[in-house]
Amino acid sequence: MSEKNKLDATTFCKLLDEFGEEAAKQTLEDVNEGRCSADTLEKYLYTDETKDEYSARLKKEYEDFE
């Protein structure tokens, strides 16, 4: 059975960057299982920069890898 992830790639990457792989996976599971909403998570995750700012910064950081 295929499960649709309820977190987008940008938010998952932010979790991975800030808290590591295990925490990112557990948080993804929590959101997918309905224990936490993606909106609530994003509200507290993007405090230093907006989601769009983080996404743009991430794209810029990885330009050299293309």
N, CA, C and O atoms as a Tripos MOL2 file, in Angstrom:
@<TRIPOS>MOLECULE
protein
  264   263    66     0     0
PROTEIN
NO_CHARGES

@<TRIPOS>ATOM
      1 N           0.8470   -1.1830    0.0000 N.3       1 MET1
      2 CA          0.0000    0.0000    0.0000 C.3       1 MET1
      3 C           0.8900    1.2430    0.0000 C.2       1 MET1
      4 O           1.8060    1.3640    0.8130 O.2       1 MET1
      5 N           0.6150    2.1390   -0.8980 N.am      2 SER2
      6 CA          1.3910    3.3680   -1.0320 C.3       2 SER2
      7 C           0.7890    4.4610   -0.1560 C.2       2 SER2
      8 O          -0.4150    4.7130   -0.1950 O.2       2 SER2
      9 N           1.6380    5.0990    0.6280 N.am      3 GLU3
     10 CA          1.1800    6.1620    1.5220 C.3       3 GLU3
     11 C           1.6740    7.4970    0.9890 C.2       3 GLU3
     12 O           2.8610    7.6530    0.7040 O.2       3 GLU3
     13 N           0.7780    8.4520    0.8530 N.am      4 LYS4
     14 CA          1.1510    9.7800    0.3860 C.3       4 LYS4
     15 C           1.7100   10.5740    1.5630 C.2       4 LYS4
     16 O           1.0720   10.6880    2.6090 O.2       4 LYS4
     17 N           2.9030   11.1170    1.3800 N.am      5 ASN5
     18 CA          3.4990   11.9400    2.4240 C.3       5 ASN5
     19 C           2.7620   13.2600    2.5200 C.2       5 ASN5
     20 O           2.4420   13.8800    1.5060 O.2       5 ASN5
     21 N           2.4980   13.6830    3.7330 N.am      6 LYS6
     22 CA          1.7690   14.9250    3.9610 C.3       6 LYS6
     23 C           2.7020   16.1080    4.1960 C.2       6 LYS6
     24 O           2.2450   17.2210    4.4560 O.2       6 LYS6
     25 N           4.0050   15.8690    4.1060 N.am      7 LEU7
     26 CA          4.9900   16.9510    4.1830 C.3       7 LEU7
     27 C           5.6060   17.1290    2.8060 C.2       7 LEU7
     28 O           5.9040   16.1530    2.1190 O.2       7 LEU7
     29 N           5.7940   18.3710    2.4120 N.am      8 ASP8
     30 CA          6.4700   18.6170    1.1390 C.3       8 ASP8
     31 C           7.9790   18.4760    1.3270 C.2       8 ASP8
     32 O           8.4770   18.4410    2.4520 O.2       8 ASP8
     33 N           8.6850   18.3980    0.2240 N.am      9 ALA9
     34 CA         10.1330   18.1750    0.2520 C.3       9 ALA9
     35 C          10.8820   19.2990    0.9630 C.2       9 ALA9
     36 O          11.8630   19.0420    1.6590 O.2       9 ALA9
     37 N          10.4340   20.5300    0.7960 N.am     10 THR10
     38 CA         11.1120   21.6680    1.4300 C.3      10 THR10
     39 C          11.0640   21.5470    2.9470 C.2      10 THR10
     40 O          12.0790   21.7320    3.6190 O.2      10 THR10
     41 N           9.9030   21.2410    3.4800 N.am     11 THR11
     42 CA          9.7580   21.1240    4.9330 C.3      11 THR11
     43 C          10.5400   19.9230    5.4550 C.2      11 THR11
     44 O          11.1680   20.0050    6.5110 O.2      11 THR11
     45 N          10.5090   18.8120    4.7260 N.am     12 PHE12
     46 CA         11.2830   17.6480    5.1550 C.3      12 PHE12
     47 C          12.7760   17.9820    5.1770 C.2      12 PHE12
     48 O          13.4780   17.6030    6.1140 O.2      12 PHE12
     49 N          13.2640   18.6850    4.1590 N.am     13 CYS13
     50 CA         14.6790   19.0840    4.1180 C.3      13 CYS13
     51 C          15.0370   19.9980    5.2800 C.2      13 CYS13
     52 O          16.1140   19.8750    5.8630 O.2      13 CYS13
     53 N          14.1420   20.9070    5.6130 N.am     14 LYS14
     54 CA         14.3790   21.8150    6.7440 C.3      14 LYS14
     55 C          14.5120   21.0050    8.0350 C.2      14 LYS14
     56 O          15.4100   21.2580    8.8380 O.2      14 LYS14
     57 N          13.6210   20.0330    8.2330 N.am     15 LEU15
     58 CA         13.7140   19.1600    9.4060 C.3      15 LEU15
     59 C          15.0290   18.3940    9.4050 C.2      15 LEU15
     60 O          15.6960   18.2910   10.4350 O.2      15 LEU15
     61 N          15.3950   17.8650    8.2630 N.am     16 LEU16
     62 CA         16.6340   17.1070    8.1290 C.3      16 LEU16
     63 C          17.8420   17.9800    8.4570 C.2      16 LEU16
     64 O          18.7400   17.5500    9.1800 O.2      16 LEU16
     65 N          17.8670   19.1940    7.9320 N.am     17 ASP17
     66 CA         18.9730   20.1260    8.1860 C.3      17 ASP17
     67 C          19.0860   20.4940    9.6620 C.2      17 ASP17
     68 O          20.1850   20.5420   10.2150 O.2      17 ASP17
     69 N          17.9560   20.7500   10.2900 N.am     18 GLU18
     70 CA         17.9850   21.2600   11.6580 C.3      18 GLU18
     71 C          18.0620   20.1790   12.7310 C.2      18 GLU18
     72 O          18.6510   20.3950   13.7900 O.2      18 GLU18
     73 N          17.4680   19.0140   12.4600 N.am     19 PHE19
     74 CA         17.3300   18.0240   13.5250 C.3      19 PHE19
     75 C          17.8910   16.6440   13.2030 C.2      19 PHE19
     76 O          17.9570   15.7900   14.0870 O.2      19 PHE19
     77 N          18.2900   16.4110   11.9720 N.am     20 GLY20
     78 CA         18.8670   15.1290   11.6030 C.3      20 GLY20
     79 C          17.8580   14.1520   11.0200 C.2      20 GLY20
     80 O          16.6470   14.3710   11.0570 O.2      20 GLY20
     81 N          18.4030   13.0640   10.4800 N.am     21 GLU21
     82 CA         17.5900   12.0990    9.7350 C.3      21 GLU21
     83 C          16.5300   11.4160   10.5900 C.2      21 GLU21
     84 O          15.3730   11.3220   10.1780 O.2      21 GLU21
     85 N          16.9020   10.9440   11.7620 N.am     22 GLU22
     86 CA         15.9450   10.2100   12.5990 C.3      22 GLU22
     87 C          14.7660   11.0890   13.0020 C.2      22 GLU22
     88 O          13.6160   10.6550   12.9370 O.2      22 GLU22
     89 N          15.0470   12.3150   13.4160 N.am     23 ALA23
     90 CA         13.9690   13.2340   13.8120 C.3      23 ALA23
     91 C          13.0870   13.5950   12.6170 C.2      23 ALA23
     92 O          11.8680   13.7000   12.7540 O.2      23 ALA23
     93 N          13.6950   13.7840   11.4530 N.am     24 ALA24
     94 CA         12.9160   14.1200   10.2550 C.3      24 ALA24
     95 C          11.9850   12.9730    9.8800 C.2      24 ALA24
     96 O          10.8190   13.2000    9.5550 O.2      24 ALA24
     97 N          12.4920   11.7460    9.9230 N.am     25 LYS25
     98 CA         11.6640   10.5790    9.6060 C.3      25 LYS25
     99 C          10.5220   10.4270   10.6060 C.2      25 LYS25
    100 O           9.3840   10.1620   10.2170 O.2      25 LYS25
    101 N          10.8240   10.5940   11.8910 N.am     26 GLN26
    102 CA          9.7970   10.4560   12.9260 C.3      26 GLN26
    103 C           8.7320   11.5380   12.7800 C.2      26 GLN26
    104 O           7.5420   11.2660   12.9450 O.2      26 GLN26
    105 N           9.1490   12.7480   12.4740 N.am     27 THR27
    106 CA          8.1920   13.8400   12.2950 C.3      27 THR27
    107 C           7.3200   13.5950   11.0690 C.2      27 THR27
    108 O           6.1170   13.8540   11.1050 O.2      27 THR27
    109 N           7.9090   13.1030    9.9930 N.am     28 LEU28
    110 CA          7.1290   12.7510    8.8060 C.3      28 LEU28
    111 C           6.0800   11.7000    9.1610 C.2      28 LEU28
    112 O           4.9260   11.8000    8.7450 O.2      28 LEU28
    113 N           6.4830   10.7090    9.9190 N.am     29 GLU29
    114 CA          5.5350    9.6730   10.3550 C.3      29 GLU29
    115 C           4.4220   10.2770   11.2130 C.2      29 GLU29
    116 O           3.2510    9.9400   11.0440 O.2      29 GLU29
    117 N           4.7910   11.1710   12.1350 N.am     30 ASP30
    118 CA          3.7940   11.8250   12.9930 C.3      30 ASP30
    119 C           2.7770   12.6060   12.1680 C.2      30 ASP30
    120 O           1.5790   12.5540   12.4460 O.2      30 ASP30
    121 N           3.2440   13.3240   11.1620 N.am     31 VAL31
    122 CA          2.3410   14.0990   10.3070 C.3      31 VAL31
    123 C           1.4680   13.1580    9.4770 C.2      31 VAL31
    124 O           0.2600   13.3690    9.3650 O.2      31 VAL31
    125 N           2.0700   12.1330    8.9020 N.am     32 ASN32
    126 CA          1.3040   11.1820    8.0900 C.3      32 ASN32
    127 C           0.2370   10.4600    8.9040 C.2      32 ASN32
    128 O          -0.8330   10.1420    8.3840 O.2      32 ASN32
    129 N           0.5240   10.2000   10.1840 N.am     33 GLU33
    130 CA         -0.4200    9.4890   11.0550 C.3      33 GLU33
    131 C          -1.4370   10.4330   11.6880 C.2      33 GLU33
    132 O          -2.3660    9.9780   12.3560 O.2      33 GLU33
    133 N          -1.2760   11.7410   11.4880 N.am     34 GLY34
    134 CA         -2.2340   12.7020   12.0100 C.3      34 GLY34
    135 C          -1.9720   13.1660   13.4300 C.2      34 GLY34
    136 O          -2.8250   13.8170   14.0320 O.2      34 GLY34
    137 N          -0.8000   12.8420   13.9820 N.am     35 ARG35
    138 CA         -0.4710   13.2770   15.3460 C.3      35 ARG35
    139 C          -0.0580   14.7450   15.3930 C.2      35 ARG35
    140 O          -0.0760   15.3700   16.4530 O.2      35 ARG35
    141 N           0.3080   15.2810   14.2480 N.am     36 CYS36
    142 CA          0.7120   16.6850   14.1230 C.3      36 CYS36
    143 C           0.3500   17.1230   12.7090 C.2      36 CYS36
    144 O           0.5150   16.3570   11.7590 O.2      36 CYS36
    145 N          -0.1370   18.3350   12.5690 N.am     37 SER37
    146 CA         -0.4750   18.8000   11.2170 C.3      37 SER37
    147 C           0.7380   19.4760   10.5790 C.2      37 SER37
    148 O           1.5840   20.0440   11.2700 O.2      37 SER37
    149 N           0.8060   19.4060    9.2660 N.am     38 ALA38
    150 CA          1.8920   20.0560    8.5320 C.3      38 ALA38
    151 C           1.8600   21.5650    8.7620 C.2      38 ALA38
    152 O           2.9090   22.2000    8.8740 O.2      38 ALA38
    153 N           0.6630   22.1390    8.8310 N.am     39 ASP39
    154 CA          0.5380   23.5860    9.0530 C.3      39 ASP39
    155 C           1.1080   23.9980   10.4040 C.2      39 ASP39
    156 O           1.8140   25.0020   10.5010 O.2      39 ASP39
    157 N           0.8050   23.2280   11.4450 N.am     40 THR40
    158 CA          1.3290   23.5350   12.7800 C.3      40 THR40
    159 C           2.8410   23.4050   12.7960 C.2      40 THR40
    160 O           3.5350   24.2540   13.3550 O.2      40 THR40
    161 N           3.3460   22.3610   12.1940 N.am     41 LEU41
    162 CA          4.7880   22.1450   12.1290 C.3      41 LEU41
    163 C           5.4760   23.3150   11.4400 C.2      41 LEU41
    164 O           6.4730   23.8390   11.9380 O.2      41 LEU41
    165 N           4.9420   23.7220   10.2930 N.am     42 GLU42
    166 CA          5.5390   24.8270    9.5430 C.3      42 GLU42
    167 C           5.4850   26.1350   10.3230 C.2      42 GLU42
    168 O           6.3950   26.9570   10.2160 O.2      42 GLU42
    169 N           4.4470   26.3320   11.0930 N.am     43 LYS43
    170 CA          4.3050   27.5570   11.8940 C.3      43 LYS43
    171 C           5.4940   27.7320   12.8390 C.2      43 LYS43
    172 O           5.9840   28.8470   13.0220 O.2      43 LYS43
    173 N           5.9510   26.6480   13.4300 N.am     44 TYR44
    174 CA          7.0450   26.7170   14.3910 C.3      44 TYR44
    175 C           8.4160   26.4520   13.7740 C.2      44 TYR44
    176 O           9.4360   26.8090   14.3630 O.2      44 TYR44
    177 N           8.4520   25.8390   12.6080 N.am     45 LEU45
    178 CA          9.7200   25.4990   11.9690 C.3      45 LEU45
    179 C          10.3450   26.6880   11.2510 C.2      45 LEU45
    180 O          11.5650   26.8570   11.2620 O.2      45 LEU45
    181 N           9.5140   27.5050   10.6330 N.am     46 TYR46
    182 CA         10.0200   28.6330    9.8490 C.3      46 TYR46
    183 C           9.9130   29.9220   10.6540 C.2      46 TYR46
    184 O           9.0300   30.7450   10.4120 O.2      46 TYR46
    185 N          10.8170   30.0880   11.6090 N.am     47 THR47
    186 CA         10.8040   31.3010   12.4300 C.3      47 THR47
    187 C          11.9190   32.2650   12.0310 C.2      47 THR47
    188 O          11.7380   33.4810   12.1000 O.2      47 THR47
    189 N          13.0670   31.7360   11.6140 N.am     48 ASP48
    190 CA         14.2000   32.5890   11.2340 C.3      48 ASP48
    191 C          14.1070   33.0790    9.7980 C.2      48 ASP48
    192 O          14.6120   34.1510    9.4640 O.2      48 ASP48
    193 N          13.4640   32.2970    8.9600 N.am     49 GLU49
    194 CA         13.2710   32.6530    7.5600 C.3      49 GLU49
    195 C          11.9710   32.0070    7.0890 C.2      49 GLU49
    196 O          11.5260   31.0060    7.6500 O.2      49 GLU49
    197 N          11.3750   32.5840    6.0630 N.am     50 THR50
    198 CA         10.1310   32.0170    5.5440 C.3      50 THR50
    199 C          10.4400   30.7320    4.7680 C.2      50 THR50
    200 O          11.5920   30.4470    4.4400 O.2      50 THR50
    201 N           9.4080   29.9870    4.4920 N.am     51 LYS51
    202 CA          9.5730   28.7610    3.7120 C.3      51 LYS51
    203 C          10.1350   29.0840    2.3290 C.2      51 LYS51
    204 O          11.0030   28.3700    1.8270 O.2      51 LYS51
    205 N           9.6400   30.1550    1.7170 N.am     52 ASP52
    206 CA         10.1410   30.5590    0.3970 C.3      52 ASP52
    207 C          11.6090   30.9740    0.4570 C.2      52 ASP52
    208 O          12.3850   30.6410   -0.4390 O.2      52 ASP52
    209 N          11.9910   31.6940    1.5030 N.am     53 GLU53
    210 CA         13.3900   32.0970    1.6650 C.3      53 GLU53
    211 C          14.2850   30.8710    1.8490 C.2      53 GLU53
    212 O          15.3610   30.7840    1.2580 O.2      53 GLU53
    213 N          13.8300   29.9280    2.6720 N.am     54 TYR54
    214 CA         14.6010   28.7010    2.8890 C.3      54 TYR54
    215 C          14.7530   27.9300    1.5810 C.2      54 TYR54
    216 O          15.8440   27.4620    1.2570 O.2      54 TYR54
    217 N          13.6730   27.8010    0.8400 N.am     55 SER55
    218 CA         13.6940   27.0780   -0.4300 C.3      55 SER55
    219 C          14.6690   27.7220   -1.4130 C.2      55 SER55
    220 O          15.4420   27.0250   -2.0700 O.2      55 SER55
    221 N          14.6330   29.0390   -1.5130 N.am     56 ALA56
    222 CA         15.5380   29.7560   -2.4150 C.3      56 ALA56
    223 C          16.9950   29.5770   -1.9830 C.2      56 ALA56
    224 O          17.8750   29.3760   -2.8200 O.2      56 ALA56
    225 N          17.2440   29.6520   -0.6730 N.am     57 ARG57
    226 CA         18.6050   29.4690   -0.1580 C.3      57 ARG57
    227 C          19.0980   28.0510   -0.4390 C.2      57 ARG57
    228 O          20.2480   27.8560   -0.8300 O.2      57 ARG57
    229 N          18.2380   27.0790   -0.2430 N.am     58 LEU58
    230 CA         18.5960   25.6830   -0.4860 C.3      58 LEU58
    231 C          18.9330   25.4550   -1.9590 C.2      58 LEU58
    232 O          19.9150   24.7860   -2.2800 O.2      58 LEU58
    233 N          18.1170   26.0110   -2.8480 N.am     59 LYS59
    234 CA         18.3790   25.8830   -4.2870 C.3      59 LYS59
    235 C          19.7170   26.5120   -4.6460 C.2      59 LYS59
    236 O          20.4840   25.9500   -5.4270 O.2      59 LYS59
    237 N          19.9950   27.6830   -4.0730 N.am     60 LYS60
    238 CA         21.2540   28.3790   -4.3530 C.3      60 LYS60
    239 C          22.4510   27.5620   -3.8550 C.2      60 LYS60
    240 O          23.4710   27.4760   -4.5390 O.2      60 LYS60
    241 N          22.3260   26.9650   -2.6690 N.am     61 GLU61
    242 CA         23.4180   26.1680   -2.1070 C.3      61 GLU61
    243 C          23.7540   24.9630   -2.9780 C.2      61 GLU61
    244 O          24.9090   24.5430   -3.0380 O.2      61 GLU61
    245 N          22.7560   24.4100   -3.6480 N.am     62 TYR62
    246 CA         22.9690   23.1970   -4.4290 C.3      62 TYR62
    247 C          23.1290   23.4450   -5.9260 C.2      62 TYR62
    248 O          23.1440   22.4940   -6.7060 O.2      62 TYR62
    249 N          23.2470   24.7010   -6.3370 N.am     63 GLU63
    250 CA         23.4540   25.0190   -7.7550 C.3      63 GLU63
    251 C          24.7070   24.3680   -8.3130 C.2      63 GLU63
    252 O          24.7160   23.9230   -9.4600 O.2      63 GLU63
    253 N          25.7550   24.3080   -7.5200 N.am     64 ASP64
    254 CA         27.0310   23.7590   -7.9800 C.3      64 ASP64
    255 C          26.9850   22.2510   -8.2120 C.2      64 ASP64
    256 O          27.8640   21.7050   -8.8780 O.2      64 ASP64
    257 N          25.9810   21.5760   -7.6760 N.am     65 PHE65
    258 CA         25.8880   20.1240   -7.8060 C.3      65 PHE65
    259 C          25.1860   19.6850   -9.0840 C.2      65 PHE65
    260 O          25.1610   18.4950   -9.3970 O.2      65 PHE65
    261 N          24.6190   20.6300   -9.8230 N.am     66 GLU66
    262 CA         23.8850   20.2800  -11.0450 C.3      66 GLU66
    263 C          24.8030   20.0400  -12.2060 C.2      66 GLU66
    264 O          24.3410   19.7370  -13.3060 O.2      66 GLU66
@<TRIPOS>BOND
     1     1     2 1
     2     2     3 1
     3     3     4 2
     4     3     5 am
     5     5     6 1
     6     6     7 1
     7     7     8 2
     8     7     9 am
     9     9    10 1
    10    10    11 1
    11    11    12 2
    12    11    13 am
    13    13    14 1
    14    14    15 1
    15    15    16 2
    16    15    17 am
    17    17    18 1
    18    18    19 1
    19    19    20 2
    20    19    21 am
    21    21    22 1
    22    22    23 1
    23    23    24 2
    24    23    25 am
    25    25    26 1
    26    26    27 1
    27    27    28 2
    28    27    29 am
    29    29    30 1
    30    30    31 1
    31    31    32 2
    32    31    33 am
    33    33    34 1
    34    34    35 1
    35    35    36 2
    36    35    37 am
    37    37    38 1
    38    38    39 1
    39    39    40 2
    40    39    41 am
    41    41    42 1
    42    42    43 1
    43    43    44 2
    44    43    45 am
    45    45    46 1
    46    46    47 1
    47    47    48 2
    48    47    49 am
    49    49    50 1
    50    50    51 1
    51    51    52 2
    52    51    53 am
    53    53    54 1
    54    54    55 1
    55    55    56 2
    56    55    57 am
    57    57    58 1
    58    58    59 1
    59    59    60 2
    60    59    61 am
    61    61    62 1
    62    62    63 1
    63    63    64 2
    64    63    65 am
    65    65    66 1
    66    66    67 1
    67    67    68 2
    68    67    69 am
    69    69    70 1
    70    70    71 1
    71    71    72 2
    72    71    73 am
    73    73    74 1
    74    74    75 1
    75    75    76 2
    76    75    77 am
    77    77    78 1
    78    78    79 1
    79    79    80 2
    80    79    81 am
    81    81    82 1
    82    82    83 1
    83    83    84 2
    84    83    85 am
    85    85    86 1
    86    86    87 1
    87    87    88 2
    88    87    89 am
    89    89    90 1
    90    90    91 1
    91    91    92 2
    92    91    93 am
    93    93    94 1
    94    94    95 1
    95    95    96 2
    96    95    97 am
    97    97    98 1
    98    98    99 1
    99    99   100 2
   100    99   101 am
   101   101   102 1
   102   102   103 1
   103   103   104 2
   104   103   105 am
   105   105   106 1
   106   106   107 1
   107   107   108 2
   108   107   109 am
   109   109   110 1
   110   110   111 1
   111   111   112 2
   112   111   113 am
   113   113   114 1
   114   114   115 1
   115   115   116 2
   116   115   117 am
   117   117   118 1
   118   118   119 1
   119   119   120 2
   120   119   121 am
   121   121   122 1
   122   122   123 1
   123   123   124 2
   124   123   125 am
   125   125   126 1
   126   126   127 1
   127   127   128 2
   128   127   129 am
   129   129   130 1
   130   130   131 1
   131   131   132 2
   132   131   133 am
   133   133   134 1
   134   134   135 1
   135   135   136 2
   136   135   137 am
   137   137   138 1
   138   138   139 1
   139   139   140 2
   140   139   141 am
   141   141   142 1
   142   142   143 1
   143   143   144 2
   144   143   145 am
   145   145   146 1
   146   146   147 1
   147   147   148 2
   148   147   149 am
   149   149   150 1
   150   150   151 1
   151   151   152 2
   152   151   153 am
   153   153   154 1
   154   154   155 1
   155   155   156 2
   156   155   157 am
   157   157   158 1
   158   158   159 1
   159   159   160 2
   160   159   161 am
   161   161   162 1
   162   162   163 1
   163   163   164 2
   164   163   165 am
   165   165   166 1
   166   166   167 1
   167   167   168 2
   168   167   169 am
   169   169   170 1
   170   170   171 1
   171   171   172 2
   172   171   173 am
   173   173   174 1
   174   174   175 1
   175   175   176 2
   176   175   177 am
   177   177   178 1
   178   178   179 1
   179   179   180 2
   180   179   181 am
   181   181   182 1
   182   182   183 1
   183   183   184 2
   184   183   185 am
   185   185   186 1
   186   186   187 1
   187   187   188 2
   188   187   189 am
   189   189   190 1
   190   190   191 1
   191   191   192 2
   192   191   193 am
   193   193   194 1
   194   194   195 1
   195   195   196 2
   196   195   197 am
   197   197   198 1
   198   198   199 1
   199   199   200 2
   200   199   201 am
   201   201   202 1
   202   202   203 1
   203   203   204 2
   204   203   205 am
   205   205   206 1
   206   206   207 1
   207   207   208 2
   208   207   209 am
   209   209   210 1
   210   210   211 1
   211   211   212 2
   212   211   213 am
   213   213   214 1
   214   214   215 1
   215   215   216 2
   216   215   217 am
   217   217   218 1
   218   218   219 1
   219   219   220 2
   220   219   221 am
   221   221   222 1
   222   222   223 1
   223   223   224 2
   224   223   225 am
   225   225   226 1
   226   226   227 1
   227   227   228 2
   228   227   229 am
   229   229   230 1
   230   230   231 1
   231   231   232 2
   232   231   233 am
   233   233   234 1
   234   234   235 1
   235   235   236 2
   236   235   237 am
   237   237   238 1
   238   238   239 1
   239   239   240 2
   240   239   241 am
   241   241   242 1
   242   242   243 1
   243   243   244 2
   244   243   245 am
   245   245   246 1
   246   246   247 1
   247   247   248 2
   248   247   249 am
   249   249   250 1
   250   250   251 1
   251   251   252 2
   252   251   253 am
   253   253   254 1
   254   254   255 1
   255   255   256 2
   256   255   257 am
   257   257   258 1
   258   258   259 1
   259   259   260 2
   260   259   261 am
   261   261   262 1
   262   262   263 1
   263   263   264 2
@<TRIPOS>SUBSTRUCTURE
     1 MET1         2 RESIDUE 1 A MET
     2 SER2         6 RESIDUE 1 A SER
     3 GLU3        10 RESIDUE 1 A GLU
     4 LYS4        14 RESIDUE 1 A LYS
     5 ASN5        18 RESIDUE 1 A ASN
     6 LYS6        22 RESIDUE 1 A LYS
     7 LEU7        26 RESIDUE 1 A LEU
     8 ASP8        30 RESIDUE 1 A ASP
     9 ALA9        34 RESIDUE 1 A ALA
    10 THR10       38 RESIDUE 1 A THR
    11 THR11       42 RESIDUE 1 A THR
    12 PHE12       46 RESIDUE 1 A PHE
    13 CYS13       50 RESIDUE 1 A CYS
    14 LYS14       54 RESIDUE 1 A LYS
    15 LEU15       58 RESIDUE 1 A LEU
    16 LEU16       62 RESIDUE 1 A LEU
    17 ASP17       66 RESIDUE 1 A ASP
    18 GLU18       70 RESIDUE 1 A GLU
    19 PHE19       74 RESIDUE 1 A PHE
    20 GLY20       78 RESIDUE 1 A GLY
    21 GLU21       82 RESIDUE 1 A GLU
    22 GLU22       86 RESIDUE 1 A GLU
    23 ALA23       90 RESIDUE 1 A ALA
    24 ALA24       94 RESIDUE 1 A ALA
    25 LYS25       98 RESIDUE 1 A LYS
    26 GLN26      102 RESIDUE 1 A GLN
    27 THR27      106 RESIDUE 1 A THR
    28 LEU28      110 RESIDUE 1 A LEU
    29 GLU29      114 RESIDUE 1 A GLU
    30 ASP30      118 RESIDUE 1 A ASP
    31 VAL31      122 RESIDUE 1 A VAL
    32 ASN32      126 RESIDUE 1 A ASN
    33 GLU33      130 RESIDUE 1 A GLU
    34 GLY34      134 RESIDUE 1 A GLY
    35 ARG35      138 RESIDUE 1 A ARG
    36 CYS36      142 RESIDUE 1 A CYS
    37 SER37      146 RESIDUE 1 A SER
    38 ALA38      150 RESIDUE 1 A ALA
    39 ASP39      154 RESIDUE 1 A ASP
    40 THR40      158 RESIDUE 1 A THR
    41 LEU41      162 RESIDUE 1 A LEU
    42 GLU42      166 RESIDUE 1 A GLU
    43 LYS43      170 RESIDUE 1 A LYS
    44 TYR44      174 RESIDUE 1 A TYR
    45 LEU45      178 RESIDUE 1 A LEU
    46 TYR46      182 RESIDUE 1 A TYR
    47 THR47      186 RESIDUE 1 A THR
    48 ASP48      190 RESIDUE 1 A ASP
    49 GLU49      194 RESIDUE 1 A GLU
    50 THR50      198 RESIDUE 1 A THR
    51 LYS51      202 RESIDUE 1 A LYS
    52 ASP52      206 RESIDUE 1 A ASP
    53 GLU53      210 RESIDUE 1 A GLU
    54 TYR54      214 RESIDUE 1 A TYR
    55 SER55      218 RESIDUE 1 A SER
    56 ALA56      222 RESIDUE 1 A ALA
    57 ARG57      226 RESIDUE 1 A ARG
    58 LEU58      230 RESIDUE 1 A LEU
    59 LYS59      234 RESIDUE 1 A LYS
    60 LYS60      238 RESIDUE 1 A LYS
    61 GLU61      242 RESIDUE 1 A GLU
    62 TYR62      246 RESIDUE 1 A TYR
    63 GLU63      250 RESIDUE 1 A GLU
    64 ASP64      254 RESIDUE 1 A ASP
    65 PHE65      258 RESIDUE 1 A PHE
    66 GLU66      262 RESIDUE 1 A GLU
